[in-house]
Amino acid sequence: MSSDVIHTAWCEILTDRIANNLSLALSLLPEHAEFCAVLKADAYGHGIAEVAAIVCEHRIKTVGITSNAEARLVREAGFEGTILRLRTATPSEIAGAVADRVQEQVSSLYTAEVIDSLTEHSEGVHLAINAGGMSRDGLELNERDGHDTCQRIVDLLGDRIVGICTHHPSGSEQDLQLSDQHFRSDLNWIFSNTALKREQVNVHAGSSLSLISSTPIETDFYRCGAILYGILKPELGFEHTMQLKAQITNITTYPQGSTIGYDRTTTLTRDSRVANIALGYANGFRRNYFGRSHVLIRGQLVPVLGKVSMNTIVADVTDIPVVEVEDEVVIFGHQGTGKIDIKRIEMQADTIMADIYAEWGQRNPRVYI
């Protein structure tokens, strides 16, 4: 790590793994299906500009974003394909994204009217419906008002509608089958009762979960994020794409009976050598990790002691013969023969890896490997 700025905690972004995961995901696509690389949340904390460059190398035609800033960074990275916003935008966002040629989602007459009023808006739009049952911002077609709204949106926007989409909330086989049936039913109603025709639009509900599922679904392309970053299915060859590391700043010996950290929550049961590590909850090593977290030092798994401080944690290195200041500490990833994998870190954090990646990537400097 050569830099004018010394980082004592950092994320390593494994770009070769992102590229390999993308290639593997493309190999799983059903025949004639397209792929949308999801780059929202700064590419799950990995850095959207850098990941967009990998996407360009693989000639991906569509990417998914949420903010105007993300759209601009994708264009600046050289991406010339379709940018699809993965949520409803505000009127200001819609107007501000015209220059970057963003395709918007529409699920209300209000948003349709906003787009129709922008004479400079020439990109296609996607009708978002609540067939999957996420109930976030998709149009609910089971209600009479929903049918009327759908017809009015189609009448207003006409052939500017290039897609119809929904999002399935669960990857379980039974749930996926049910929500796919709902989606197909809603599509049949739309194609039977509005001017839209199946051959005129892309229908999309695919995601990472449905791509790796054995359950076939109605979709023309898959919007995938999790598998790009190695969150799912390591048995298929997908690998995690980020490692969180820090350095030891001090090593001290304390006698049996000493207490560690705030509120004296941990009492040493033996004379112990402890390492102070330059990382804490400000870096995304959350306070609720207390009592259930380990790190890797010299390839050995060691427990973290006491409550997590803002910028430091303490690890018990008594059983490691040689430890030095500036030794590398692995919070997530591999070191020698030791590893802290996704399953362990998700259990420790009591959340999903996408949540963890996004936080770590925002709170720590990134080093690209």
C-alpha positions as a printed Julia matrix, in Angstrom:
369×3 Matrix{Float64}:
   0.0     0.0     0.0
   2.0     2.98   -1.23
   0.28    6.29   -0.57
   1.02    9.71    0.82
  -1.82    9.07    3.25
  -1.31    6.21    5.69
  -4.41    4.04    6.07
  -4.63    1.9     9.19
  -8.04    0.49    8.19
  -9.13   -0.12    4.62
 -11.24   -2.18    2.23
  -9.5    -4.24   -0.38
 -11.58   -4.51   -3.56
 -10.75   -7.66   -5.51
 -11.4    -6.56   -9.1
 -10.45   -9.89  -10.7
 -13.13  -11.57   -8.62
 -15.76   -9.05   -9.72
 -14.84   -9.81  -13.33
 -14.9   -13.56  -12.71
 -18.25  -13.37  -10.91
 -19.69  -11.38  -13.81
 -18.47  -13.94  -16.34
 -19.92  -16.77  -14.27
 -23.27  -14.99  -13.94
 -23.41  -14.47  -17.7
 -22.82  -18.19  -18.21
 -25.94  -18.95  -16.13
 -28.27  -16.79  -18.23
 -31.08  -18.66  -19.95
 -31.05  -18.53  -23.74
 -32.06  -15.11  -25.15
 -32.08  -13.47  -21.69
 -30.24  -10.18  -21.15
 -28.21   -9.06  -18.14
 -28.47   -5.86  -16.1
 -25.52   -5.21  -13.79
 -26.77   -3.57  -10.61
 -24.41   -0.77   -9.53
 -26.61    0.99   -6.97
 -25.27    2.07   -3.57
 -21.88    2.85   -5.1
 -21.74   -0.69   -6.49
 -22.53   -2.18   -3.09
 -19.72   -0.12   -1.6
 -17.12   -1.28   -4.13
 -16.87    2.01   -6.05
 -19.22    2.54   -8.97
 -16.67    4.06  -11.36
 -14.28    1.15  -10.96
 -16.98   -1.51  -11.26
 -18.53    0.28  -14.25
 -15.18   -0.05  -16.03
 -15.34   -3.83  -15.53
 -18.92   -3.85  -16.82
 -17.8    -1.96  -19.93
 -15.04   -4.52  -20.56
 -17.67   -7.27  -20.55
 -19.9    -5.3   -22.97
 -22.9    -5.37  -20.67
 -25.77   -3.47  -22.29
 -27.75   -2.39  -19.2
 -26.86   -1.23  -15.7
 -29.09   -0.43  -12.74
 -28.62    2.63  -10.52
 -30.71    4.68   -8.11
 -29.24    8.19   -7.95
 -28.36   10.82  -10.54
 -24.81   10.93   -9.19
 -24.45    7.22   -9.94
 -25.76    7.72  -13.47
 -23.23   10.48  -14.1
 -20.33    8.37  -12.8
 -21.36    5.46  -15.01
 -21.38    7.71  -18.09
 -18.03    9.22  -17.11
 -16.64    5.67  -16.89
 -17.46    5.27  -20.59
 -20.67    3.26  -20.41
 -22.85    3.96  -23.47
 -25.64    1.45  -22.92
 -28.96    1.66  -21.08
 -29.06    3.08  -17.56
 -32.14    1.92  -15.67
 -33.17    3.57  -12.42
 -34.29    0.91   -9.95
 -36.79    3.04   -8.06
 -39.24    5.85   -8.72
 -37.49    9.2    -9.06
 -38.56   12.63   -7.89
 -39.48   15.21  -10.55
 -36.19   17.01   -9.94
 -34.24   13.79  -10.36
 -36.04   12.95  -13.59
 -35.27   16.37  -15.07
 -31.69   16.24  -13.84
 -31.04   12.81  -15.36
 -32.08   13.69  -18.92
 -28.51   14.5   -19.96
 -27.31   11.08  -18.8
 -30.12    9.29  -20.65
 -31.63    7.46  -17.7
 -34.65    5.22  -18.21
 -37.12    5.8   -15.38
 -39.64    3.6   -13.59
 -43.27    4.74  -13.61
 -45.87    3.42  -11.19
 -48.2     6.4   -10.81
 -50.05    8.8   -13.06
 -48.22   11.63  -11.29
 -44.8    10.38  -12.4
 -46.11    9.68  -15.9
 -47.35   13.27  -16.15
 -43.99   14.59  -14.94
 -42.18   12.66  -17.67
 -44.73   13.66  -20.31
 -44.24   17.33  -19.42
 -40.49   17.17  -20.08
 -40.18   17.76  -23.8
 -36.46   16.99  -23.62
 -37.07   13.53  -22.11
 -36.66   11.02  -24.94
 -35.61    7.85  -23.13
 -37.85    4.84  -22.66
 -39.67    4.25  -19.38
 -40.59    1.1   -17.48
 -44.0     0.45  -15.98
 -43.39   -0.88  -12.46
 -46.13   -3.07  -10.99
 -46.54   -4.71   -7.59
 -46.99   -8.24   -8.91
 -44.14   -9.6    -6.8
 -45.66   -8.3    -3.6
 -42.81   -6.03   -2.46
 -45.36   -3.23   -1.95
 -42.76   -0.47   -2.16
 -43.71    1.68   -5.12
 -45.08   -0.65   -7.8
 -48.57   -0.07   -9.17
 -51.13   -2.42   -7.58
 -53.29   -3.86  -10.36
 -55.62   -5.91   -8.16
 -57.65   -2.82   -7.38
 -60.07   -1.16   -9.82
 -58.22    2.13   -9.39
 -55.03    0.31  -10.36
 -56.51   -0.87  -13.64
 -57.72    2.62  -14.43
 -54.36    4.17  -13.51
 -52.51    1.63  -15.64
 -54.66    2.4   -18.67
 -54.17    6.13  -18.23
 -50.4     5.75  -17.88
 -50.26    3.68  -21.07
 -52.51    6.12  -22.92
 -50.31    9.04  -21.84
 -46.86    7.56  -22.46
 -47.68    5.18  -25.31
 -44.7     3.63  -27.03
 -42.31    5.38  -24.68
 -43.01    2.44  -22.37
 -40.25   -0.03  -23.23
 -40.48   -2.31  -20.21
 -42.76   -3.75  -17.54
 -41.11   -4.8   -14.31
 -41.68   -6.13  -10.83
 -39.45   -7.4    -8.04
 -39.86  -10.77   -6.34
 -39.35  -10.42   -2.57
 -38.21  -14.0    -1.91
 -36.03  -16.55   -3.63
 -37.71  -19.58   -2.06
 -39.1   -21.92   -4.7
 -42.71  -21.81   -3.49
 -42.8   -18.04   -3.05
 -41.08  -17.43   -6.37
 -43.63  -19.6    -8.15
 -46.54  -17.74   -6.56
 -45.21  -14.25   -7.29
 -44.28  -15.26  -10.84
 -47.86  -16.49  -11.39
 -49.11  -13.14  -10.12
 -46.75  -11.31  -12.49
 -47.89  -13.38  -15.46
 -51.53  -12.72  -14.57
 -50.92   -8.97  -14.37
 -49.05   -9.03  -17.67
 -51.94  -10.85  -19.33
 -54.33   -8.17  -18.09
 -52.09   -5.36  -19.36
 -51.65   -6.9   -22.81
 -55.38   -7.64  -23.06
 -56.69   -4.29  -21.84
 -54.19   -1.63  -22.91
 -52.42   -0.68  -26.1
 -49.19   -2.35  -24.95
 -48.18   -5.53  -26.75
 -45.84   -8.23  -25.48
 -43.48   -7.96  -28.42
 -43.06   -4.2   -27.86
 -41.66   -4.31  -24.33
 -39.04   -5.99  -22.2
 -40.61   -7.83  -19.29
 -38.24   -8.11  -16.36
 -38.41   -9.52  -12.86
 -35.18  -11.5   -12.74
 -32.6   -10.97  -10.01
 -29.57  -12.73   -8.56
 -31.86  -14.95   -6.5
 -33.99  -16.0    -9.45
 -30.97  -16.49  -11.72
 -29.56  -19.14   -9.4
 -32.98  -20.66   -8.71
 -34.28  -23.77  -10.45
 -37.71  -22.13  -10.72
 -38.33  -20.68  -14.21
 -39.83  -17.19  -14.23
 -41.19  -14.75  -16.78
 -38.36  -12.33  -17.51
 -36.44  -10.98  -20.49
 -33.48   -9.88  -18.41
 -32.0   -10.32  -14.97
 -31.14   -7.38  -12.72
 -28.21   -8.79  -10.73
 -26.14   -7.27   -7.95
 -25.55   -9.8    -5.18
 -23.85  -12.42   -7.33
 -21.52   -9.83   -8.9
 -20.08   -9.23   -5.45
 -19.93  -12.89   -4.46
 -22.69  -12.75   -1.87
 -24.54  -15.87   -3.08
 -23.7   -19.44   -3.99
 -19.98  -19.94   -3.32
 -20.56  -23.58   -4.29
 -21.13  -22.36   -7.86
 -17.8   -20.52   -7.85
 -18.9   -17.02   -6.84
 -16.32  -15.4    -4.55
 -16.55  -12.45   -2.17
 -15.09   -9.3    -3.68
 -14.18   -7.17   -0.66
 -11.91   -7.69    2.33
 -11.8    -5.46    5.4
  -8.4    -5.03    7.02
  -6.7    -2.93    9.68
  -3.4    -2.66   11.53
  -2.25   -3.26   15.07
  -1.21    0.02   16.68
  -0.12   -1.21   20.11
   0.47   -4.43   22.07
   0.15   -4.45   25.85
   0.18   -7.05   28.63
  -2.45   -6.79   31.38
  -2.8    -8.91   34.53
  -5.61  -11.31   35.32
  -8.63   -9.4    36.64
  -8.16   -6.37   34.39
 -11.28   -5.11   32.67
 -11.4    -4.29   28.97
 -13.31   -1.46   27.31
 -16.3     0.68   28.16
 -18.53   -0.38   31.05
 -15.96   -3.01   32.13
 -17.9    -5.67   30.26
 -14.96   -8.06   29.87
 -12.7    -9.25   32.69
  -9.46  -11.06   31.88
  -9.34  -14.57   33.33
  -5.55  -14.8    32.9
  -2.57  -12.55   32.34
  -3.06  -11.52   28.72
  -1.4    -9.84   25.79
  -3.85   -7.68   23.89
  -3.54   -5.89   20.56
  -5.11   -2.51   19.97
  -6.45   -2.4    16.4
  -7.15    0.8    14.44
 -10.77    0.12   13.57
 -14.09    0.59   15.36
 -17.74    1.35   14.84
 -16.84    4.43   12.8
 -15.43    1.95   10.26
 -18.53   -0.23   10.27
 -17.36   -2.7    12.92
 -20.64   -2.33   14.73
 -21.15   -2.11   18.47
 -23.53   -5.07   18.36
 -20.55   -7.28   17.41
 -19.71   -7.26   21.13
 -19.12  -10.71   22.57
 -19.36  -12.59   19.25
 -16.59  -11.37   16.98
 -13.16  -12.6    15.96
 -10.4   -11.32   13.69
  -7.46  -12.94   11.95
  -3.92  -12.09   13.07
  -1.03  -14.03   11.51
  -3.58  -16.46   10.13
  -5.01  -17.29   13.54
  -8.58  -16.59   14.65
  -8.56  -14.55   17.87
 -11.44  -13.08   19.91
 -12.27   -9.39   20.13
 -12.5    -8.3    23.78
 -14.8    -5.71   25.32
 -17.18   -3.26   23.74
 -16.33   -1.77   20.36
 -14.99    1.79   20.54
 -15.41    4.43   17.86
 -11.99    3.92   16.28
 -10.47    0.91   18.03
 -11.06   -2.68   19.02
  -8.97   -4.94   21.25
  -8.04   -8.54   20.42
  -6.54  -11.24   22.63
  -3.19  -12.28   21.11
  -1.87  -14.16   24.15
  -1.67  -17.44   22.26
   0.16  -16.06   19.22
   3.92  -16.34   19.86
   5.0   -13.39   17.7
   2.85  -10.32   17.07
   4.11   -6.88   16.1
   2.81   -3.34   15.74
   1.64   -2.72   12.14
   0.76   -6.37   11.65
  -2.18   -6.78    9.31
  -5.5    -7.71   10.88
  -8.23   -9.27    8.74
 -11.78   -8.53    9.82
 -13.3   -10.22    6.78
 -11.48  -12.35    4.26
  -8.47  -14.67    4.18
  -5.08  -14.61    5.86
  -2.74  -17.57    5.5
  -4.85  -20.66    6.09
  -7.4   -18.77    8.17
 -10.59  -17.21    6.89
 -13.61  -15.26    8.07
 -16.3   -15.99    5.51
 -19.67  -14.51    4.63
 -21.62  -16.92    6.82
 -19.57  -16.02    9.9
 -19.69  -12.25    9.33
 -23.44  -12.26    8.62
 -24.07  -14.15   11.86
 -21.79  -11.77   13.74
 -23.51   -8.69   12.32
 -27.03  -10.18   12.32
 -27.65   -8.79    8.84
 -27.02   -9.57    5.17
 -23.73   -9.12    3.33
 -25.11   -6.42    1.03
 -25.76   -4.26    4.09
 -22.25   -4.9     5.41
 -20.51   -4.27    2.07
 -22.35   -0.99    1.53
 -21.38    0.29    4.96
 -17.74   -0.8     4.86
 -17.25    0.65    1.4
 -18.61    4.04    2.47
 -16.76    4.23    5.79
 -13.27    3.13    4.75
 -10.76    4.0     2.05
 -10.76    1.49   -0.8
  -7.66   -0.16   -2.21
  -8.09   -1.92   -5.56
  -6.24   -5.19   -6.0
